[in-house]
Amino acid sequence: MHIITQIDRMERMSDYLRGEAVRSLDLLRQIDGTIEALVLIRRQMDGFNELVGSLIKQVHAQASGTYTEDELIPSLEQSQDVLKRLHADFEMRHKCAKDAPELKSEDGVEDAYGEVIESLLRYSDSLERLKWSVLEHNADMEGHQEPHLLTTDKDIDDLFDNL
């Protein structure tokens, strides 16, 4: 009877280990899929960042003309708002990956989230630099105007009418 009990225990242990191995393989597949997705997102953000960098260079090289601020600046600000929301989302996911008991630091998930977050911040900073480059360029292109001293009521009324 002792041998049957031992065999039964060994079979149960074998079943348990097989289940653990399958779970581990599934977890490893999920880890690989997550890291691949995060690498793709980071590459996209880095590509967008490079594009914005080239746009900043074009703005600085532009010798004349102005950019339409009414459409461009709100679009840039809207993009920054989207990036802020993405940043908050990825920060939350990063924390979850850090706190997940089934993940180890050597799995790379935590690092991949950190890289995406850094890339998002660089991209957002580039958008801010582009926005200010456009505004500064337009201000420079408007030229210097001579100051006009307002001395009469009509001058003041004209000023407010022109606003």
ZIWO-V255467 format. One line per field, one symbol per residue. burial: # if it has 16 or more other C-alpha atoms within 10 Angstrom, else .. Layout:
burial->???
This chain:
burial->..............................#..##..##.##..##.##..##.##..#......#......#..#...#..#...#..##..#..##....#....#################.###.##.###.##.........................
